[in-house]
Amino acid sequence: MYVVLAPEALDRPEAYPEWCSLGWFRNYRHLTGDVETHYHDLPEVYLWHEGTAAAVIAGQAVAMRPGLVAYTAAGDHHSYAVAGRHSNTGLAPKAFPGCRSGHLHTQTTGESPRPSVPSFWVAPEENPFAAPRELPRYCFARHIACARFTTAQAVLQRAATSWLALLVREGGIRVQADGQTLEVPENHLFIAAPGTRLCVAALSAAEVALAEGWPTEIPG
């Protein structure tokens, strides 16, 4: 079982299947400008791809660079100042009832949120695509990583132990899933259900971001 989401659906939580905990998984390319200090009702993850930035997450300085994964806990303040153009992938879980969207600011809300779990970040050298580092159990995804591939290079070959999402940031991939073959183009998201057998290869020079959930039962 699998679904493919077009670019216009990537930030629409209702487009994601019930068996996947993602609420959005989006490609941000060639951005400029800093991001002000803010927080969210939901946790979020940024997977950095291009450029550098000086971030502050929960009061700690973080040097954003290609391949770095940064998790900001719900309620943790964060900001970044960039050095020129940058690109990243953003992920978040499905919203809960009453969850507010967008950037929240203490000077507007009057709140001083106290996150129940800590934010964290993982350096790229500690998180290879072929064997991603397991993230803390409170994170909505078990693995998050990215890599570049050459034409016809194998991307992934195994059965999904939970939902498994592949965002094609550049290029395209060919996916064999439970005996069916399909091509997933740039800026599209492929999501496989638990138990789906996968064989994935790059159609051309491609950059792929991966997110995978925690092991779960196969949906009926």
C-alpha positions as CSV (number, residue, x, y, z in Angstrom):
1,M,0.0,0.0,0.0
2,Y,1.3,3.5,-0.9
3,V,0.3,7.0,-1.9
4,V,2.0,9.7,-3.9
5,L,1.4,13.3,-3.0
6,A,1.8,16.2,-5.5
7,P,3.6,19.4,-4.5
8,E,0.4,21.3,-3.7
9,A,-0.6,18.6,-1.2
10,L,2.6,18.5,0.9
11,D,1.5,21.0,3.5
12,R,-2.1,19.8,3.7
13,P,-2.4,17.4,6.7
14,E,-5.7,16.0,5.4
15,A,-3.9,14.7,2.3
16,Y,-1.7,12.3,4.4
17,P,-3.0,8.8,5.0
18,E,-4.3,7.9,8.5
19,W,-1.5,5.3,9.0
20,C,1.2,8.0,8.6
21,S,1.9,10.4,11.5
22,L,3.2,13.2,9.2
23,G,1.1,16.3,8.8
24,W,3.5,18.0,6.3
25,F,6.8,17.2,4.6
26,R,7.8,20.0,2.4
27,N,10.7,21.1,0.1
28,Y,11.9,24.7,0.7
29,R,14.4,25.7,-2.0
30,H,16.6,28.8,-2.6
31,L,15.3,30.8,0.3
32,T,16.8,34.1,1.5
33,G,16.2,36.1,4.7
34,D,16.4,35.4,8.4
35,V,13.7,33.8,10.5
36,E,12.6,35.7,13.7
37,T,12.4,34.1,17.2
38,H,9.1,32.2,17.5
39,Y,7.7,28.9,18.7
40,H,4.9,26.4,17.6
41,D,2.2,24.3,19.2
42,L,3.7,21.3,17.3
43,P,7.2,20.0,17.2
44,E,9.0,20.4,13.8
45,V,12.1,19.1,12.1
46,Y,14.3,20.9,9.6
47,L,16.7,18.9,7.4
48,W,19.2,21.4,6.1
49,H,20.4,21.0,2.4
50,E,22.1,24.1,1.1
51,G,23.9,27.1,2.7
52,T,24.6,27.8,6.3
53,A,22.8,29.6,9.1
54,A,23.4,30.6,12.7
55,A,20.4,29.2,14.6
56,V,19.4,29.6,18.2
57,I,17.2,26.7,19.4
58,A,16.0,26.7,23.0
59,G,18.7,29.2,23.9
60,Q,21.5,27.2,22.4
61,A,23.6,28.2,19.3
62,V,23.4,25.7,16.4
63,A,25.4,25.9,13.2
64,M,23.0,24.8,10.4
65,R,24.8,23.1,7.6
66,P,24.0,20.6,4.8
67,G,22.8,17.3,6.2
68,L,22.1,18.5,9.7
69,V,18.7,17.5,11.3
70,A,17.3,19.9,13.9
71,Y,14.2,19.0,16.0
72,T,12.5,21.8,17.8
73,A,10.1,20.7,20.5
74,A,6.7,22.2,20.8
75,G,7.0,25.5,22.7
76,D,10.7,25.9,22.2
77,H,11.8,29.2,20.9
78,H,14.0,29.2,17.8
79,S,15.4,31.5,15.1
80,Y,18.1,31.6,12.5
81,A,20.2,34.1,10.6
82,V,21.4,32.9,7.2
83,A,24.5,33.6,5.2
84,G,23.0,34.0,1.7
85,R,20.8,31.5,-0.1
86,H,19.6,28.3,1.7
87,S,17.4,25.3,1.2
88,N,15.8,22.9,3.6
89,T,13.1,20.3,4.1
90,G,10.5,20.9,6.8
91,L,8.5,18.1,8.6
92,A,5.8,18.1,11.3
93,P,3.3,15.6,12.7
94,K,-0.5,15.9,12.3
95,A,-2.1,18.6,14.4
96,F,-4.1,18.0,17.5
97,P,-7.5,19.6,18.2
98,G,-7.1,23.3,19.0
99,C,-3.6,23.4,17.7
100,R,-2.5,26.8,16.4
101,S,-0.7,27.1,13.1
102,G,2.1,29.3,12.0
103,H,4.7,31.3,14.1
104,L,3.7,32.1,17.7
105,H,5.4,35.0,19.5
106,T,5.5,35.5,23.3
107,Q,5.1,39.2,22.9
108,T,1.8,38.5,21.2
109,T,0.5,35.5,23.1
110,G,1.8,36.5,26.5
111,E,2.8,32.8,27.0
112,S,6.1,31.4,28.4
113,P,5.8,27.8,27.1
114,R,7.7,25.1,28.9
115,P,8.4,22.2,26.5
116,S,7.8,18.7,27.9
117,V,10.8,17.2,26.0
118,P,14.1,18.7,24.8
119,S,15.0,19.9,21.3
120,F,17.9,18.2,19.7
121,W,20.1,18.2,16.5
122,V,22.1,15.6,14.7
123,A,25.2,16.2,12.7
124,P,25.3,14.8,9.1
125,E,28.4,12.6,9.8
126,E,26.3,10.9,12.5
127,N,23.3,10.2,10.3
128,P,24.2,8.5,7.0
129,F,21.2,7.8,4.6
130,A,22.0,4.0,4.4
131,A,21.9,3.6,8.2
132,P,20.2,6.6,9.8
133,R,20.6,7.3,13.4
134,E,17.6,6.4,15.6
135,L,16.1,9.6,17.0
136,P,14.7,10.0,20.5
137,R,11.5,8.0,21.0
138,Y,9.4,11.1,21.6
139,C,10.1,12.3,18.0
140,F,7.3,11.6,15.6
141,A,9.8,9.9,13.2
142,R,12.4,7.3,14.0
143,H,14.7,8.2,11.1
144,I,15.2,11.4,9.1
145,A,18.0,11.7,6.6
146,C,18.9,12.8,3.0
147,A,21.4,12.0,0.3
148,R,22.3,12.7,-3.3
149,F,22.3,9.8,-5.9
150,T,23.5,9.4,-9.4
151,T,21.5,8.0,-12.3
152,A,20.3,4.4,-11.7
153,Q,21.9,4.3,-8.3
154,A,20.0,2.2,-5.7
155,V,18.3,4.4,-3.1
156,L,16.6,1.8,-0.9
157,Q,15.7,-1.9,-1.0
158,R,13.8,-3.4,1.9
159,A,10.4,-3.8,3.5
160,A,9.0,-0.8,5.4
161,T,8.7,-1.6,9.1
162,S,6.5,1.5,9.6
163,W,5.3,4.3,7.3
164,L,8.2,5.3,5.1
165,A,8.2,8.6,3.2
166,L,10.6,9.7,0.4
167,L,10.5,13.3,-0.8
168,V,12.2,13.8,-4.2
169,R,13.8,17.2,-3.7
170,E,15.6,17.1,-7.1
171,G,15.5,14.7,-10.1
172,G,13.3,11.6,-10.0
173,I,13.1,8.0,-8.6
174,R,11.7,4.7,-9.8
175,V,9.9,2.7,-7.1
176,Q,8.9,-0.9,-7.2
177,A,6.3,-1.5,-4.4
178,D,4.6,-4.8,-3.9
179,G,5.0,-5.8,-7.6
180,Q,4.0,-2.4,-9.0
181,T,6.4,0.0,-10.7
182,L,6.0,3.8,-10.7
183,E,8.1,6.9,-11.3
184,V,8.0,9.7,-8.7
185,P,9.1,13.1,-10.1
186,E,10.7,16.1,-8.5
187,N,8.8,17.8,-5.6
188,H,6.5,14.7,-5.1
189,L,6.3,12.6,-2.0
190,F,6.0,8.8,-1.9
191,I,4.6,7.3,1.3
192,A,4.6,3.5,1.8
193,A,2.5,1.7,4.5
194,P,4.1,-0.7,7.0
195,G,4.9,-4.0,5.4
196,T,5.3,-2.6,1.8
197,R,8.3,-4.2,0.0
198,L,10.3,-1.5,-1.7
199,C,13.0,-1.3,-4.3
200,V,13.9,2.3,-5.1
201,A,16.5,3.7,-7.6
202,A,17.3,7.1,-9.0
203,L,16.0,7.9,-12.5
204,S,18.6,10.7,-12.8
205,A,20.9,12.6,-10.6
206,A,18.6,13.0,-7.6
207,E,18.4,14.3,-4.0
208,V,16.0,12.4,-1.7
209,A,14.9,13.1,1.8
210,L,13.7,10.2,3.9
211,A,11.5,10.1,7.0
212,E,10.4,6.8,8.6
213,G,8.1,6.1,11.6
214,W,8.4,3.8,14.5
215,P,7.6,0.1,13.9
216,T,4.0,-0.5,14.1
217,E,1.3,-3.0,13.0
218,I,0.5,-3.5,9.3
219,P,-2.8,-1.7,8.5
220,G,-5.7,-3.9,7.6
